[in-house]
Amino acid sequence: MTTIVREMKIDDIDEASLFVRDHFYGHEPLMLTPGNHPLIYDDPKKREYRLSLVRQGTSLVAVDQSREGRIVGVAFAGVMHPSDLEQNWREVNERKPKLLIEHIHYFLCNIKKHAQFFEHYDVTDALYLKTLAVDSTMRRQGLARRLVVTLMELGRTRGYPLMVATCTGQYSTRLMASLGMECVHSELYADYKDEDGNVVIRPPEPHTEASVMAIKLQEMPLYSPGLYKTFF
């Protein structure tokens, strides 16, 4: 196999950011809501946030060695604390959402707050998978699964008690469930409306709800002995 999964490095950030632009935003179910929706893919704030995740050593890239190490998959992840959720909630409530991306941020922050996964699992920190994306020409080959399994192993070896991901589409939800993650909380997109009573987020079928998925890392099965050592 010519594709390996490894820790994302600072030097990867430019290519990884472009990869997210090309292989995440255009395929993310929520962004497929009908209409013309302006979106800034990268700016200093987004870049610094991604860099902060990379500096934690908790983000991954899949690279194709047969194509000079080109990135073909990314998993941006970082450690989250209850105070982070509260801060995010305060920030999204500073003004009423108007653009689709602002409604998405509000909706996702709201569903994480309602999930109460810190209280549910009685933990004070969690490894949170922020963004998972695979090259659109390499899907259905198990690459997303490899990225998530490797991230789970990384979190387990570093002693994090929990891994959490918010799945916005049916396919990602199925993937996480197949790896032993359980749904802590879910909400239908049709139930989220603006102040005029209009449904705002309208992804295509079969994506009808978002689900917060979680797994206790210290109790999960070891999927492949030596996996962590193989890829890092």
Beta strands, then each sheet from edge to edge (+ up, - down):
strand 1: 3-7
strand 2: 60-64
strand 3: 70-80
strand 4: 126-134
strand 5: 162-167
strand 6: 182-188
strand 7: 209-216
sheet 1: 1+ 2- 3+ 4- 5- 7+ 6-
end
